[in-house]
């Protein structure tokens, strides 16, 4: 049994505690949070000790793996404190507030020989996992464009991040995961309507080095929740509904246009796109957070490729920050490293 703990049991951390408690090969040994009401609730529910000081919890229970789900500004401090004790860490996204902080966390993990995973949960959505398999098998042929639509009402609990870091980061990670390509350049327009200081809307373009165009349509200004990703290619289009875990394939049927009498005869060789069959792929549904934590367990047990790595999290953060900067400067910027 691997001993696990959670630091920060707010909106996401409490679900991490729940999943750890449900896994057969993991024992949830304790949780920590500076809010006594939150820890009291989780402690009673899962019958585990609670702490206001996470250092005391670490000294007492010595967990082998741990989720850090505190505010982003505290990720570096808490995660490095934990890793110095030789404990594997899963930190909620984004990995950190700045690139320098993320790099320090990655260096600390390497120095201590522990796993640093980042909670980019959408990669573990079964529809995305199946989409990745379909693309790797060449079912779409050449890929032209990946387009994300992630929008909904303004959440009162999110005050420290704009939509690029908070929401677009999900789709940036999925695009990297699906395409396996670096970025050539980015452009963005952003807008602030509700938040006092940070952007509420993003219209972003990401040009990958393999020629694929990424389009990000993200906001907190839409009165209904939409979570969709489409991938358009030579053979048609895949459409993911993150919320329902559905994956659809819209077939592209090529046709040759036959010129009418008297028309220029060479028009007959022009090929276009026609609507073919639409298929809903059968996908077993699974809670993405459970799949994410199971991958973290696998990483701790010796399979590091199962989880989203610290380097993956850094790559997402770099590109997200570039999109924010492009939105401020209204100019095209070079891609992340």
One Martini backbone bead per residue (centre of mass of N, CA, C, O) as a GRO file, in nm:
protein
  337
    1UNK     BB    1   0.093   0.038   0.025
    2UNK     BB    2   0.038   0.363  -0.052
    3UNK     BB    3   0.108   0.666   0.090
    4UNK     BB    4  -0.130   0.935   0.115
    5UNK     BB    5  -0.175   1.293   0.046
    6UNK     BB    6  -0.319   1.629   0.119
    7UNK     BB    7  -0.272   1.970   0.004
    8UNK     BB    8  -0.554   2.097  -0.016
    9UNK     BB    9  -0.928   2.092   0.033
   10UNK     BB   10  -1.083   2.202  -0.195
   11UNK     BB   11  -1.228   2.176  -0.493
   12UNK     BB   12  -0.995   1.956  -0.571
   13UNK     BB   13  -0.861   1.818  -0.320
   14UNK     BB   14  -1.110   1.651  -0.223
   15UNK     BB   15  -1.101   1.460  -0.474
   16UNK     BB   16  -0.829   1.341  -0.424
   17UNK     BB   17  -0.900   1.215  -0.155
   18UNK     BB   18  -1.121   1.031  -0.263
   19UNK     BB   19  -0.951   0.864  -0.462
   20UNK     BB   20  -0.742   0.758  -0.270
   21UNK     BB   21  -0.962   0.612  -0.093
   22UNK     BB   22  -1.053   0.414  -0.342
   23UNK     BB   23  -0.787   0.288  -0.374
   24UNK     BB   24  -0.642  -0.022  -0.324
   25UNK     BB   25  -0.309   0.073  -0.335
   26UNK     BB   26  -0.414   0.309  -0.138
   27UNK     BB   27  -0.345   0.531   0.148
   28UNK     BB   28  -0.513   0.759   0.328
   29UNK     BB   29  -0.353   0.943   0.600
   30UNK     BB   30  -0.388   1.264   0.520
   31UNK     BB   31  -0.467   1.618   0.579
   32UNK     BB   32  -0.420   1.967   0.458
   33UNK     BB   33  -0.529   2.292   0.598
   34UNK     BB   34  -0.599   2.626   0.692
   35UNK     BB   35  -0.897   2.524   0.688
   36UNK     BB   36  -1.086   2.376   0.933
   37UNK     BB   37  -1.351   2.308   0.782
   38UNK     BB   38  -1.231   2.136   0.555
   39UNK     BB   39  -1.077   1.923   0.725
   40UNK     BB   40  -1.312   1.824   0.894
   41UNK     BB   41  -1.480   1.708   0.665
   42UNK     BB   42  -1.266   1.510   0.551
   43UNK     BB   43  -1.195   1.359   0.810
   44UNK     BB   44  -1.479   1.241   0.855
   45UNK     BB   45  -1.527   1.101   0.582
   46UNK     BB   46  -1.222   0.933   0.588
   47UNK     BB   47  -1.083   0.890   0.861
   48UNK     BB   48  -0.862   1.130   0.904
   49UNK     BB   49  -0.617   1.321   0.968
   50UNK     BB   50  -0.565   1.671   1.058
   51UNK     BB   51  -0.405   1.980   0.922
   52UNK     BB   52  -0.258   2.305   0.922
   53UNK     BB   53   0.033   2.174   0.916
   54UNK     BB   54   0.212   2.005   0.681
   55UNK     BB   55   0.473   1.936   0.832
   56UNK     BB   56   0.343   1.768   1.053
   57UNK     BB   57   0.223   1.557   0.866
   58UNK     BB   58   0.491   1.457   0.746
   59UNK     BB   59   0.626   1.371   1.012
   60UNK     BB   60   0.402   1.167   1.107
   61UNK     BB   61   0.330   0.995   0.813
   62UNK     BB   62   0.512   0.966   0.565
   63UNK     BB   63   0.449   0.998   0.273
   64UNK     BB   64   0.498   0.897  -0.076
   65UNK     BB   65   0.241   1.064  -0.173
   66UNK     BB   66   0.121   1.386  -0.323
   67UNK     BB   67  -0.110   1.653  -0.317
   68UNK     BB   68  -0.110   1.981  -0.466
   69UNK     BB   69  -0.398   2.222  -0.381
   70UNK     BB   70  -0.304   2.510  -0.395
   71UNK     BB   71  -0.233   2.799  -0.465
   72UNK     BB   72  -0.025   2.889  -0.717
   73UNK     BB   73   0.169   3.076  -0.543
   74UNK     BB   74   0.244   2.792  -0.361
   75UNK     BB   75   0.366   2.559  -0.525
   76UNK     BB   76   0.671   2.582  -0.495
   77UNK     BB   77   0.701   2.569  -0.189
   78UNK     BB   78   0.543   2.310  -0.127
   79UNK     BB   79   0.672   2.112  -0.331
   80UNK     BB   80   0.968   2.145  -0.236
   81UNK     BB   81   0.925   2.061   0.054
   82UNK     BB   82   0.829   1.775  -0.016
   83UNK     BB   83   1.068   1.675  -0.203
   84UNK     BB   84   1.296   1.698   0.016
   85UNK     BB   85   1.155   1.425   0.153
   86UNK     BB   86   1.101   1.214  -0.091
   87UNK     BB   87   0.827   1.306  -0.230
   88UNK     BB   88   0.576   1.257  -0.435
   89UNK     BB   89   0.426   1.485  -0.689
   90UNK     BB   90   0.098   1.634  -0.735
   91UNK     BB   91   0.021   1.916  -0.925
   92UNK     BB   92  -0.178   2.145  -0.988
   93UNK     BB   93  -0.296   2.336  -1.217
   94UNK     BB   94  -0.057   2.508  -1.259
   95UNK     BB   95   0.261   2.449  -1.183
   96UNK     BB   96   0.299   2.774  -1.187
   97UNK     BB   97   0.351   3.121  -1.207
   98UNK     BB   98   0.643   3.062  -1.323
   99UNK     BB   99   0.909   2.952  -1.494
  100UNK     BB  100   1.117   2.956  -1.264
  101UNK     BB  101   0.949   2.787  -1.065
  102UNK     BB  102   0.921   2.536  -1.242
  103UNK     BB  103   1.224   2.478  -1.272
  104UNK     BB  104   1.278   2.435  -0.971
  105UNK     BB  105   1.091   2.189  -0.939
  106UNK     BB  106   1.232   2.006  -1.146
  107UNK     BB  107   1.511   2.010  -1.008
  108UNK     BB  108   1.417   1.891  -0.738
  109UNK     BB  109   1.317   1.621  -0.844
  110UNK     BB  110   1.589   1.528  -0.962
  111UNK     BB  111   1.759   1.550  -0.698
  112UNK     BB  112   1.550   1.341  -0.536
  113UNK     BB  113   1.412   1.119  -0.720
  114UNK     BB  114   1.123   1.229  -0.808
  115UNK     BB  115   0.795   1.275  -0.884
  116UNK     BB  116   0.655   1.520  -1.121
  117UNK     BB  117   0.322   1.608  -1.144
  118UNK     BB  118   0.047   1.726  -1.356
  119UNK     BB  119  -0.304   1.843  -1.350
  120UNK     BB  120  -0.397   1.752  -1.663
  121UNK     BB  121  -0.704   1.616  -1.697
  122UNK     BB  122  -0.796   1.604  -2.007
  123UNK     BB  123  -0.599   1.378  -2.098
  124UNK     BB  124  -0.798   1.158  -1.928
  125UNK     BB  125  -1.010   1.164  -2.123
  126UNK     BB  126  -1.146   0.915  -2.304
  127UNK     BB  127  -1.185   1.079  -2.569
  128UNK     BB  128  -0.886   1.167  -2.591
  129UNK     BB  129  -0.752   0.893  -2.585
  130UNK     BB  130  -0.893   0.793  -2.846
  131UNK     BB  131  -0.805   1.018  -3.033
  132UNK     BB  132  -0.506   0.957  -3.016
  133UNK     BB  133  -0.527   0.674  -3.138
  134UNK     BB  134  -0.650   0.758  -3.411
  135UNK     BB  135  -0.421   0.949  -3.502
  136UNK     BB  136  -0.183   0.743  -3.480
  137UNK     BB  137  -0.336   0.559  -3.710
  138UNK     BB  138  -0.443   0.767  -3.944
  139UNK     BB  139  -0.767   0.832  -3.959
  140UNK     BB  140  -0.720   1.153  -4.069
  141UNK     BB  141  -0.456   1.202  -4.163
  142UNK     BB  142  -0.402   1.500  -4.233
  143UNK     BB  143  -0.351   1.773  -4.026
  144UNK     BB  144  -0.486   2.108  -3.990
  145UNK     BB  145  -0.685   2.138  -3.723
  146UNK     BB  146  -0.724   2.273  -3.383
  147UNK     BB  147  -1.026   2.320  -3.188
  148UNK     BB  148  -1.124   2.526  -2.907
  149UNK     BB  149  -1.412   2.514  -2.673
  150UNK     BB  150  -1.411   2.722  -2.368
  151UNK     BB  151  -1.707   2.788  -2.185
  152UNK     BB  152  -1.867   3.021  -1.943
  153UNK     BB  153  -1.928   3.117  -1.651
  154UNK     BB  154  -1.849   3.302  -1.382
  155UNK     BB  155  -1.621   3.221  -1.127
  156UNK     BB  156  -1.581   3.320  -0.803
  157UNK     BB  157  -1.327   3.135  -0.712
  158UNK     BB  158  -1.173   3.280  -0.950
  159UNK     BB  159  -0.896   3.531  -0.898
  160UNK     BB  160  -0.575   3.447  -0.990
  161UNK     BB  161  -0.691   3.390  -1.293
  162UNK     BB  162  -0.708   3.376  -1.610
  163UNK     BB  163  -0.818   3.204  -1.890
  164UNK     BB  164  -0.548   3.101  -1.989
  165UNK     BB  165  -0.445   2.954  -1.731
  166UNK     BB  166  -0.716   2.815  -1.639
  167UNK     BB  167  -0.832   2.705  -1.935
  168UNK     BB  168  -0.637   2.691  -2.188
  169UNK     BB  169  -0.435   2.488  -2.066
  170UNK     BB  170  -0.589   2.235  -2.130
  171UNK     BB  171  -0.575   2.263  -2.452
  172UNK     BB  172  -0.275   2.286  -2.481
  173UNK     BB  173  -0.207   2.007  -2.374
  174UNK     BB  174  -0.376   1.848  -2.579
  175UNK     BB  175  -0.228   1.946  -2.831
  176UNK     BB  176   0.047   1.836  -2.757
  177UNK     BB  177  -0.046   1.541  -2.723
  178UNK     BB  178  -0.160   1.497  -3.017
  179UNK     BB  179   0.093   1.623  -3.194
  180UNK     BB  180   0.399   1.641  -3.100
  181UNK     BB  181   0.461   1.963  -3.118
  182UNK     BB  182   0.594   2.252  -3.184
  183UNK     BB  183   0.618   2.608  -3.175
  184UNK     BB  184   0.629   2.888  -3.387
  185UNK     BB  185   0.356   3.067  -3.326
  186UNK     BB  186   0.171   3.351  -3.181
  187UNK     BB  187  -0.174   3.469  -3.127
  188UNK     BB  188  -0.371   3.737  -2.956
  189UNK     BB  189  -0.693   3.808  -2.808
  190UNK     BB  190  -0.811   4.010  -2.539
  191UNK     BB  191  -1.056   4.031  -2.256
  192UNK     BB  192  -1.214   4.262  -2.013
  193UNK     BB  193  -1.526   4.252  -1.804
  194UNK     BB  194  -1.514   4.133  -1.490
  195UNK     BB  195  -1.241   4.126  -1.413
  196UNK     BB  196  -1.029   4.363  -1.263
  197UNK     BB  197  -0.735   4.241  -1.422
  198UNK     BB  198  -0.823   3.992  -1.598
  199UNK     BB  199  -0.891   3.782  -1.840
  200UNK     BB  200  -1.209   3.654  -2.004
  201UNK     BB  201  -1.086   3.648  -2.306
  202UNK     BB  202  -0.997   3.423  -2.588
  203UNK     BB  203  -0.820   3.467  -2.905
  204UNK     BB  204  -0.629   3.200  -3.042
  205UNK     BB  205  -0.308   3.136  -3.212
  206UNK     BB  206  -0.141   2.824  -3.315
  207UNK     BB  207   0.169   2.750  -3.471
  208UNK     BB  208   0.290   2.466  -3.577
  209UNK     BB  209   0.570   2.301  -3.711
  210UNK     BB  210   0.368   2.089  -3.872
  211UNK     BB  211   0.121   2.307  -3.971
  212UNK     BB  212  -0.068   2.328  -3.745
  213UNK     BB  213  -0.373   2.476  -3.633
  214UNK     BB  214  -0.448   2.656  -3.341
  215UNK     BB  215  -0.767   2.710  -3.172
  216UNK     BB  216  -0.878   2.959  -2.924
  217UNK     BB  217  -1.203   2.957  -2.750
  218UNK     BB  218  -1.213   3.160  -2.459
  219UNK     BB  219  -1.448   3.188  -2.169
  220UNK     BB  220  -1.649   3.374  -1.892
  221UNK     BB  221  -1.927   3.490  -2.077
  222UNK     BB  222  -2.100   3.227  -2.090
  223UNK     BB  223  -2.427   3.093  -1.997
  224UNK     BB  224  -2.281   2.825  -2.100
  225UNK     BB  225  -2.140   2.507  -2.102
  226UNK     BB  226  -1.835   2.457  -2.298
  227UNK     BB  227  -1.662   2.141  -2.418
  228UNK     BB  228  -1.456   2.151  -2.705
  229UNK     BB  229  -1.299   1.939  -2.968
  230UNK     BB  230  -1.141   1.981  -3.288
  231UNK     BB  231  -1.032   1.771  -3.576
  232UNK     BB  232  -0.893   1.858  -3.885
  233UNK     BB  233  -0.878   1.671  -4.200
  234UNK     BB  234  -0.857   1.485  -4.482
  235UNK     BB  235  -1.100   1.269  -4.369
  236UNK     BB  236  -1.207   1.497  -4.157
  237UNK     BB  237  -1.378   1.493  -3.825
  238UNK     BB  238  -1.318   1.541  -3.489
  239UNK     BB  239  -1.535   1.526  -3.187
  240UNK     BB  240  -1.521   1.662  -2.861
  241UNK     BB  241  -1.693   1.592  -2.549
  242UNK     BB  242  -1.600   1.642  -2.237
  243UNK     BB  243  -1.865   1.615  -2.064
  244UNK     BB  244  -1.967   1.329  -2.215
  245UNK     BB  245  -1.738   1.158  -2.355
  246UNK     BB  246  -1.748   1.221  -2.664
  247UNK     BB  247  -1.689   1.070  -3.001
  248UNK     BB  248  -1.671   1.207  -3.327
  249UNK     BB  249  -1.710   1.119  -3.685
  250UNK     BB  250  -1.661   1.312  -3.985
  251UNK     BB  251  -1.689   1.238  -4.301
  252UNK     BB  252  -1.493   1.266  -4.597
  253UNK     BB  253  -1.630   1.300  -4.921
  254UNK     BB  254  -1.516   1.273  -5.219
  255UNK     BB  255  -1.549   1.483  -5.514
  256UNK     BB  256  -1.646   1.515  -5.859
  257UNK     BB  257  -1.694   1.766  -6.080
  258UNK     BB  258  -1.945   1.804  -6.318
  259UNK     BB  259  -1.976   1.968  -6.594
  260UNK     BB  260  -2.160   2.160  -6.760
  261UNK     BB  261  -2.282   2.258  -7.033
  262UNK     BB  262  -2.021   2.475  -7.150
  263UNK     BB  263  -1.818   2.427  -6.949
  264UNK     BB  264  -1.528   2.417  -6.822
  265UNK     BB  265  -1.370   2.112  -6.831
  266UNK     BB  266  -1.158   2.142  -6.590
  267UNK     BB  267  -1.366   2.136  -6.350
  268UNK     BB  268  -1.383   1.816  -6.331
  269UNK     BB  269  -1.103   1.791  -6.151
  270UNK     BB  270  -1.225   1.912  -5.912
  271UNK     BB  271  -1.202   1.883  -5.560
  272UNK     BB  272  -1.409   1.816  -5.278
  273UNK     BB  273  -1.635   1.849  -5.003
  274UNK     BB  274  -1.827   1.592  -4.837
  275UNK     BB  275  -2.077   1.451  -4.667
  276UNK     BB  276  -2.074   1.188  -4.457
  277UNK     BB  277  -2.045   0.995  -4.214
  278UNK     BB  278  -2.159   0.957  -3.875
  279UNK     BB  279  -1.963   0.868  -3.581
  280UNK     BB  280  -2.005   0.704  -3.270
  281UNK     BB  281  -1.786   0.625  -3.042
  282UNK     BB  282  -1.710   0.365  -2.833
  283UNK     BB  283  -1.677   0.466  -2.482
  284UNK     BB  284  -1.554   0.415  -2.188
  285UNK     BB  285  -1.632   0.547  -1.892
  286UNK     BB  286  -1.432   0.789  -1.692
  287UNK     BB  287  -1.276   0.936  -1.445
  288UNK     BB  288  -1.021   1.151  -1.495
  289UNK     BB  289  -0.900   1.173  -1.207
  290UNK     BB  290  -0.854   0.875  -1.166
  291UNK     BB  291  -0.665   0.839  -1.410
  292UNK     BB  292  -0.454   1.043  -1.314
  293UNK     BB  293  -0.383   0.901  -1.040
  294UNK     BB  294  -0.309   0.629  -1.160
  295UNK     BB  295  -0.069   0.746  -1.320
  296UNK     BB  296   0.085   0.843  -1.071
  297UNK     BB  297   0.120   0.567  -0.946
  298UNK     BB  298   0.280   0.450  -1.184
  299UNK     BB  299   0.514   0.649  -1.158
  300UNK     BB  300   0.595   0.564  -0.871
  301UNK     BB  301   0.629   0.249  -0.975
  302UNK     BB  302   0.803   0.314  -1.275
  303UNK     BB  303   0.599   0.493  -1.488
  304UNK     BB  304   0.650   0.810  -1.598
  305UNK     BB  305   0.470   0.824  -1.874
  306UNK     BB  306   0.177   0.829  -1.748
  307UNK     BB  307   0.229   1.115  -1.669
  308UNK     BB  308   0.236   1.450  -1.624
  309UNK     BB  309   0.499   1.634  -1.650
  310UNK     BB  310   0.688   1.896  -1.566
  311UNK     BB  311   0.764   1.965  -1.860
  312UNK     BB  312   0.477   1.981  -1.961
  313UNK     BB  313   0.387   2.209  -1.768
  314UNK     BB  314   0.595   2.416  -1.869
  315UNK     BB  315   0.507   2.429  -2.165
  316UNK     BB  316   0.225   2.539  -2.107
  317UNK     BB  317   0.304   2.792  -1.950
  318UNK     BB  318   0.469   2.931  -2.170
  319UNK     BB  319   0.237   2.956  -2.377
  320UNK     BB  320   0.033   3.105  -2.202
  321UNK     BB  321   0.214   3.356  -2.151
  322UNK     BB  322   0.235   3.430  -2.451
  323UNK     BB  323  -0.065   3.484  -2.495
  324UNK     BB  324  -0.090   3.710  -2.295
  325UNK     BB  325   0.124   3.893  -2.429
  326UNK     BB  326  -0.007   3.907  -2.709
  327UNK     BB  327  -0.270   4.042  -2.604
  328UNK     BB  328  -0.124   4.303  -2.503
  329UNK     BB  329   0.053   4.366  -2.785
  330UNK     BB  330  -0.064   4.283  -3.061
  331UNK     BB  331   0.132   4.025  -3.139
  332UNK     BB  332   0.364   3.826  -3.272
  333UNK     BB  333   0.504   3.524  -3.136
  334UNK     BB  334   0.716   3.312  -3.045
  335UNK     BB  335   0.765   3.007  -2.954
  336UNK     BB  336   0.803   2.770  -2.752
  337UNK     BB  337   1.060   2.549  -2.661
   0.00000   0.00000   0.00000
